[in-house]
Amino acid sequence: MVLITPSIESDGTLNVKFPENSGCDEFSVPLNPSEETLKSWSILPKVTLWPTHDPVDGYICESINGPKDGPSTILSKYFEKPVHLIYKGPQPRPIDPTASFPDLKATAKYQDMYPLLVLSEESTVAIEKQLRGYVGTQGIDERWRTDTVPIQRFRPNIVLTGGGPFAEDHWEQIQIGSEDAPMLTLVSKCTRCLLPNVSPETGERDKAVPYKVIMKFRTGLDPQQKMKPCVGCNAVPNGLGTVKVGDWVYVKKLI
């Protein structure tokens, strides 16, 4: 899946491209379809994201002047099994409370757990520095003496710089752009699975990096999952706003 290339265009469309040798056609869908468009799309009433949570709904996306086959057909060909490309329906999806916010009331779309993930560039640099010391041990190959761990492996959607490594660990509330912007509440640390071991460039999974490295110094940060390593913070906005590259970040409350 990491070899699929999505891009958002200025006209509000989402373009999806596939590797050249896949035999799959590029397609485009509206990023924010109109009510009229949604009325023409089929809806799935029960979509399971996690077996432990209630199912949610979703519209089956259709292409904008695209290829003969629809997005779901093209993706099914690529994955070699039946799948749908869906757009979140109107049914609210509550997110789980956290240890720090046991009364949390918020919703998400199809994110893994929370609406936003905040991570500092310096945090991944610190992980790389730790990594160099473990080369040749723990199954960590020699190539990691020089290879980098790009921040894309951790899939943040808000990337910060200037605060220092893991500065986000100590923040509870921030604003981005101005002190009139919506507040972002950092509700928990982001516990990590093995997915960051997969290279976003090649799709290949490393047997050790970065998971074994972050297990050495990033555990014990989430009181509910103390044995899980944490990188970045899950965040919930209290309203709508615009975030631009180069915006200042205002730390309004520390933990």
QUIGI-V23301 format. One record per backbone hydrogen bond with DSSP energy under -1.0 kcal/mol. NH is the residue of the N-H (numbers start at 0). CO is the residue of the C=O. E is the energy in kcal/mol with one decimal. If there is no record, write none. Layout:
BEGIN
nh/co/e
NH/CO/E
NH/CO/E
END
This chain:
BEGIN
nh/co/e
3/0/-1.9
4/16/-2.6
6/14/-2.2
8/12/-2.7
11/8/-1.9
13/28/-3.3
14/6/-3.1
15/26/-2.9
16/4/-2.4
21/18/-2.0
26/15/-1.9
28/13/-2.1
30/11/-2.8
37/33/-2.6
38/34/-1.7
39/36/-1.2
40/37/-1.0
43/57/-3.8
46/55/-3.5
52/49/-2.1
55/46/-2.6
57/43/-1.8
58/86/-3.5
59/41/-2.9
60/84/-2.8
63/27/-2.5
73/69/-2.3
74/70/-2.7
75/71/-2.2
76/72/-1.9
77/73/-2.0
78/74/-2.7
79/75/-1.2
80/75/-1.3
86/58/-2.6
88/56/-1.0
94/105/-2.1
97/100/-1.5
103/100/-1.7
107/92/-1.9
115/234/-1.9
117/232/-3.0
118/157/-2.2
120/159/-3.1
124/120/-1.6
125/121/-2.1
126/122/-1.7
127/123/-2.1
128/124/-2.0
129/125/-2.0
130/126/-2.5
131/127/-2.0
133/130/-2.0
135/139/-2.5
136/133/-2.4
139/136/-2.7
143/140/-1.4
144/141/-2.2
145/142/-1.5
146/142/-2.4
152/149/-1.9
153/150/-1.8
154/151/-1.2
156/116/-1.6
157/116/-1.8
159/118/-2.3
166/163/-1.6
168/165/-1.4
169/166/-1.8
170/167/-1.3
171/252/-3.2
172/252/-1.8
173/183/-2.4
174/249/-2.2
176/247/-3.0
180/177/-1.3
183/173/-3.2
184/235/-2.5
185/171/-2.6
186/184/-1.1
186/233/-1.2
187/233/-1.1
189/231/-2.6
191/228/-2.6
196/193/-2.0
197/194/-2.4
198/203/-3.1
202/198/-2.4
205/196/-2.7
211/207/-3.0
213/209/-2.5
214/210/-1.9
215/212/-1.4
217/213/-2.2
219/225/-2.1
224/221/-1.0
227/224/-1.7
229/217/-2.2
230/189/-2.0
232/117/-2.5
233/187/-2.5
234/115/-2.6
235/184/-2.2
237/182/-2.0
246/243/-1.9
249/174/-3.4
251/172/-2.2
252/172/-1.7
254/169/-2.4
END
